[in-house]
Amino acid sequence: MSGIVVCPLASIAELATRHRSTHLVSLMAEKHDFHRPGLISAERHLVLRMNDIAFAGTGDLVAPAEEHVAQLIDFARQWDRASPMVIHCWMGVSRSPAAAVIASLAVDPDEDDVELAARLRQVAPHATPNPRLIEFGDRLLGRNGRLIAAIKRIGRGAETDGRASFLLPLRS
C-alpha cells in the first residue's frame, strides 16, 4: 500500500531512502535552504515557498496561497503512487500534514473527509494542519466545506518536539 510520508526537514533524506520515494514536496520559508536528496530528481521535487502562518498580511512573511495549493494538487495528480511521496516542512506539524491531506484527496477524490481526518489523527497525534492550506484545498478540490469541518473536528494536535514523522496511508 502506498502512502504519504510526512516529516520534518531533518528527516527527508533518511525517509526518502527508506521508502524509495521518487516524489518530494517541500513547504519551506523563502530563506530556508536545504538539499534535495539525491534519489529524488529535480523534476519530481515541488518546492512551495511559504511560512507557517494562517493569515496574509503578516509583515514580510509569505502566507500560503491558492497558487501554492493548486501547484500541490497538480503535482500530486502526476505522482504514480508506486512508492510513498515525501512531504516535509520545517517541523512536520502544520504545513506538511495539511499538504498530505490535500494530496491524498487530489489522488482519491472519493475519499471521505471525516475518515481521512480520523486516519490522520490516528497516525499523527501531533498534527495540526495549517488552516489556510486546508481552506484553499477545500475550495480547489470542491469539498464544499467538508474538509474544513473534518480537520476542525480532530482539533489541535498534541505537543511535539518536531521530530515526529508518519506515513499517511492512502485508501486501498
Buried (B, 14 or more C-beta within 10 A) or exposed (E): EBBBBBBBBBBBBEBBBEBEBBBBBBBBBEEEEBEBBEEBEEEBBBEBEBBBBBEEEEEEBBBBBBEBBEBBBEBBEEBEBEBBBBBBBBBBBBBBBBBBBBBBBBBBEEBBBBEBBEBBBEBBBBBBBBBBBBBBBBBBBEBEEBBBBBBEEBEEBEEBEEEBBBBBBBBE
